[in-house]
Amino acid sequence: MKDFKLLIIIGIIIIVLIIAAAAIERLKTERTAATASSGVPYNLVTTFKGDARSSRAFTWYTGDPGADGWLEIVKGSPSSFAEGAVIRTKAVHSVVKTDSGKKGVHKAEITGLEPGTMYSYRAGSGTDGEWSGTFQFSTAEKDSGSVTFINVTDSQGASAADFKLWGRTLDKAFQIFPEAQFIVHNGDFTEEPGESGLWNKFFSNAQGIVGSIPLMPVTGNHDEIDGQTEEFTSHFNLPDNGAKGSVPGTAYSFDYGPVHVAVLNTESHLKAQTKWLKEDLAGTDKPWKIVAMHRPAYGGSTYKKIEDWTAVFDKYGVDLVLQGHNHEYSRSYPLLGGKIVSGQKSAAGAAKGTVYVVTNASGGKFNEKKTEQFYHKVHFQNEKQMFAGISVRGNQLTYQAYDVDGSKLDEFVLKH
């Protein structure tokens, strides 16, 4: 009899828990539905657009396509909103058609900031109850000879579970490199760019980081499909200094401290980017040159259509090329003219070559390890999410690759 009563009690507890869980999910749904039709910001991300020492750019979505977009920023901590001088700017507003209806896209940029200074900001419609949380960021130092940043690639999620893996990867990256000043993502953010819910999951699993740390995106073959990039480019406010004729926001460059980063789009307008790349690399006075692109010139496989780019890398002394697409880890020997640099000097001076890396994937998809190639220095498939921390200090660049559990799997140093 006692056992029977115990079973009844357990049954009642289970029913209560089921009802409570259903209520929580209903509240989540109602909250999401409310956000989906309001001016409350979501998919909020910060990027570089102008000078990293004195400006910062922002993008966010709203469920109400007609909602206004405002950015409020103040020097110092969030408490300064009550006592400091608030800078207020209106965002550029556009409307994007998604699979879940029309949404508002808001892009704003703040300039005239002080170098090496912490700021707090929030975004919203200007209506009470329609503001984001408060985020903080710091501008670049005025004359810094050092920088650290994170490199990830191919989050490429198709489910909520996939994007939890992406979020966990980024969290671990900042546990190991808490001083990192920005992130370079080498493309393929989602499996299907036209599914807005996937973008929502991508950002929601990283909101605490990408709301404060600039996320600089590379266009992958899952971001540009048949020339269509709107779902991808609408999420980022990026430099407009790219190749003429290419899709704005898919090819651009930026500087941070001693590093110049050129971002290329392997999916379209290759010839126009070749011309632009020559001008871009010739025009920088930064001692370190890094290129970020999706399909690899030298990875687990090679992409023959971009052979012209590698000649440009050679000519202008690109130090490091960050790549994606192959969903495995690979690192080349230093390469020059398609050959491994042996260390001897050429008539023109030191032949240091360029190192090409693919940092596996930051999501749940992995490919079989491809055939070994002559240029592979390190090549493996561990079927774990990975990331890299890249630090430049004076005449030395240190690259360290980790898996999501925090194990260091590769490291190399480049010197000038």
N, C-alpha and C positions, 0 to 999 in steps of 0.2 A: 504493500500500500504506500509506504514511504517512497519507494522507488518510482511508483506511478505519479505521486505528487511532485517528485523532483523532476520527472520528465515534463510534466505540465508547466512547471515554473521555467525550466530551460526553454520550452517551446514558446512561452510568453515572452521571455527575454529576447529570443531570436526574432520573433515577430516585431517587437518594439524596435530592435536594432534595424531591421529591414525598413520599417516605417520611417525611422529617423534618417537612415541613409537616403531614402527616397525624397524626404523633405529637404535634405541638404542639396541633393542634386537639382531639385525643383528650384530652390533659391538660387543656385548657380546659374540655372537656365534663365530664370527671370532677370538676374543681374546682367547676364550676357545679352539678353534681349533688350534690356534697357540701354545698355551701352551701345548696342548695335544700331539704335535709332537716335542717339543723342550726340552732343558735341564733346563727349568725354574722349580724350586722346587714347589711342592704343597703337601698338607697333611703333612706339617712340624710339628713335635712334639718333645719335649724334655722329657727325662726320667732320672732316676737314673740307673746306671749300677754298678759303683764302689762306692767308698767313697763319700758321699754327700758333704763332706767338701772340697774335692780337685779334683772332677771330675764331668763331666756331659756328657750325651749321647744324640744323635739326630738321627732322621729318617726322610727321605722325599722321595717322588716319583718324577719321571720325565716321561713326555710323550715319550721322546726318550729313548728307552731301552739301547742304547749304549752310552748315555751321561756320561761324567765323573762326579764325585761328590767331591766337595771340601768344607771344612768348614774353615772359617776365624773368628778368635776371638781376641779381644783386651780388656785389662783391662780398665774399666771406661765406659764413655758414648760413643754413636756412633761417636761423633766428634773425638774421639781418633783414629779412623781408619786413619785419615789424619796425625796424629802426634805421635801416639804411636807405640809400637812394636807389629806387627800383628803375631799371631800364626796361622800357616796354616797346615791343615792336610787333607790327602786324605781319603775319605769315602770308606768303603767296599761296593762293587757294586755287585748286583745280578739282575736277570730278573724274573719277575713274570707274568704269563699268567692270564689276566683278561677277563671279558666279553666284554671289549672294546679294546682288543688287548694286546700286550706285553708292559710292563712298566718297567722302571728302578727303583730299590729300592736301596737307599743309606743309610748306617748306619755308623755313626762316633762317636768317643768318645774322649774327651779331658781330660787329666789327668795332675797332677802337678800344679793345680790351688791353689790359696791362700784362706784359710778359711775366711768366712765372708766378701767376696769381690764381688763387682758388675763387671760384664763383659758384653760386647756387642758382637754379632756374626751375621754372615750371612752365608747362604748356597747357592751353585750354581755349575754350570758346569765349572767355570773358564773362560767362554767366556763372553765378554761384552754383557749386556742385558739379561743375564741368571742367575741373582742372586735374592735371596729372599729379602724381606725387612730386616731391621736390628732389631733384638730383643735383649732384655736385661734379665739377670738372676743374682742371687746372690748365692754364695756357702753357705753352712751351717757354722755356727759359730764353732770354734774349740772345745769349752767346754760349750755347751749350755745345760741347764737343762730344756728347754722349747721348745715347738713346737705347731703350729696350722696347721691343714690341713682340706680339704674339702672331704666329702664322698657323692657320687652320685651313682645311679645305673639305669640300664634299660632305656637308651635313646631310644633304639630299634625303630628307625624311619623307615618308609616305604615311606615317601614323604618329599618334601621340607618343608611343613608346620610343620611336626613332628620335624624336626631338628631346625627350628626356635624356637620351644618351648625349646629344649635342650639348645640352645645358650642363650636364655633368662634366663633359670634356672641358668646356670653357671655365667652369668653376675651378677645376683642378689646375688649369693653366695659370689662373690668377693666384692660386695658393702658392704655386712655385715661383711665379714671376709677378709679385704684387706691385712692383714698380713699373710695369709695362704701360707705355703711354698711348698705344693704339693697337688695333687688330687688323691684320690683312686676311681676308677670307678668299681663297682661290677658286670660288665658284661652285655651282650646283648646290644652291641653297635648299631647294625642295625638289621632290621628284617631279611634280607637275606644277609649273608656275601659275597656271590658270586656276588652281584650287586655292582660294583665299584663306581657307581654314588652315592650310599648311603654313602659310606665311604667319598667321596668327600664332601658331604653335612655335614656330621658329623664334619669334620675338619674345613671346611670353616666357620661354624657358631661359632667356638671357637678358630680360629687361633690366635687372638690377645692375648689369655690367654695361650693356650697349647704350643705356641711357646716360652714362657718364664717360665711358671710354670710346673714342671714335672707332667705328667699324668701317673699314675701307673695302668695298666689294670688287671682286673680279667677275666678269661675265662668263658663265659656263654654258655648256650645251643644253643644260636643263633650265637655264635662265633666259636664253634667247633661242626661240624655236621658230623656224621659217621666217626669220627677220623680225619677229614680234618680241619686244622687250618691255612693254609698258608695265606689266605686273612686277617686273624686277626693278626697273629704273624709277618707278613711282615711289619706291620705298627709301630712296637715298637722295640727299642733297649734296652734289659732288662738284669738283672743279670743272669749269667749262673751257678748259685749255687743251682739249683733245684734238684728234685728227679731224680735219674738215671732211665732211661727208659721212663720217662714222656716226653712229647713234650716240647722242649726248649722254654722258654718264657711263659709257662702256669703255672708253679709252681716255685716260687723263694722267696727270702726274702731280706729285706734291712733295714738299720738303719737310723734314723734321730734324732739327739739329744738323749733324754732319751727313745726313742721308738724303739722297734723292731717290724717290720711288716712281717708276713708270709703270702704269697699269695698262695692259693690252687685252684686246678682245679677239680670241682665236676663232670666233664664229662668223665674222663678216668684215668686209672692208679692209682686207689685209694689206693691199697695196697702199692705200691712203695712210694706213698706220705706219708702214715702213718709212714713208717720206717724213711723216710727223716725228717718228722715233729718232731719226737722224738729227732733226732740228732740236728736239727736246734734249737729247743727251749731249749734243754739242753746246747747248746753251746753259747747262748747269755748271756751277762752280763748286758743287758739293764733292768732297773727296770720295764718298762711298756711293756707288750706283747699284741699285737693286731693281729688278724687273719682276712683276707679278703677272701671271697669265694662267689660263686653265689647261688647255691641251699641252702636253709636254714636248719640248724640242728634244730633250734627252731625259726619258723617264723609264718606266717599264717597257714603254714603246715610244716611238717618235712620230711626230706629225710633220710630214714632208712639206705641207703647204706653207710652213713658216720658216723654211730654211733661210730665206732672205733676212729674217730677223736675227738669226744667230751670227750672220756676217756683220750686222750692225753692232751686236753685243761685243764682238771681237774688236771692231774698229774703235769703239768708244770706251773700252775697258770696263764693261759691266762686271761686277764682282760676283753677284749671286742672282740666280733666277729661281723664283718660287713658283711651283706648278701644282696642278691637281689632276683630276680626271681618272687616273689609273687605279685608285683605291688600293694602293699598296705603298710600301716605303721604298724609295730609291734615292741614292745620292751618287752623283758622278764624280770622277776625278776632275781636276781642273782641265777644261777643254779649250783649245784654240784652233780654229780652222778645221774643226771636226776631228782633232787628234788630241790625245792625252799630252799635257804639258810635262816635259821631262825635267824641267828645272833650268835648262840652259838659257842664256840670253840671246835674243835675236839682234840683228843690226840696229833695230829701232829702239832697243832697250829691253827691260825685263819682260819676259813672256809669262805672266802669272796665270792667264786663262780665267775661265768662268766656271763656277760650280752650279750644277742644276740639281734641285731637290724636289721630291714629291713627298709630302708629309702624311702619307696614307689617307685616312678619312676621319672625320669627326662625328659621323653618324653611324648607322647600323649596317651599311652595305660595304662588303669587301669583295674584291676580285681575287681569282687565283693568281699566284705569283707568276709573272711572265718570264719568258726566256732570258737568261743572262746575256748581257751585251758587253762589248769590249770596254765601254765607258763606265760600267758600274763599279764603284768603289764599295758601296754598301747597298744591299738589295735583299729585302725579306718581306714576308707576310706573316704578321703575328695575330691578325684578326682581332685587334683591339683599337679603339679610338686613339688617335694620336694628335699631338700638337708640337709646335716648336717655339722656343724663346730665342730671339735674336738680339744680341747686345753689341753695340758699337761703343768702344772707348778709345778715343784717339786714333792710333794707327792699327787697331786690332778689332776684328769682328769675330764674335763667338756665337756659334749656332749649336743649340742643344735640343734634341728631340726626345720627348717623353710619351709614354702611354698613359691612358686615363687613370691607371693605378698609381702613377707617380714614379715609375721606373724609367731611368734614363737609358735610352737605347742607342743613341748616336750623339757624337759631338765632334766638331772640327773648328779650327781657328784659321782665319784668313788675316794676313798682315800686309800692310802697305810699306 
